Amino acid sequence: MTALGSLRPFACEACGSPSISVPATIHAAADLACAGCGVRVSSWSEFKERARQVILSEIASGKVSADLSNSDILVTDLAPAVR
């Protein structure tokens, strides 16, 4: 368990890694790949919906407050850091 909750719903089915590689261009159909083994994990829209479902489940179970929950990720937050 992390500060963000369980990573299990996001783990790669092939290798178990919870990390993803984000493509250079983000759009609803963009493919996300496992950062561990490279297998396709889901589309960007499927990944966002999975996150939304996990958040709703955690709100319903009382694990997190609805006031502090949000499934929106700013695309600018995904951009690589400029060095």
Secondary structure, 3 states (H helix, E strand, C coil): CECCECCHHHCCCCCCCCCEECCCCCCCCCEEEECCCCCEEEEHHHHHHHHHHHHHHHHHHCCCCHHHCCCCCCHHHHCCCCC
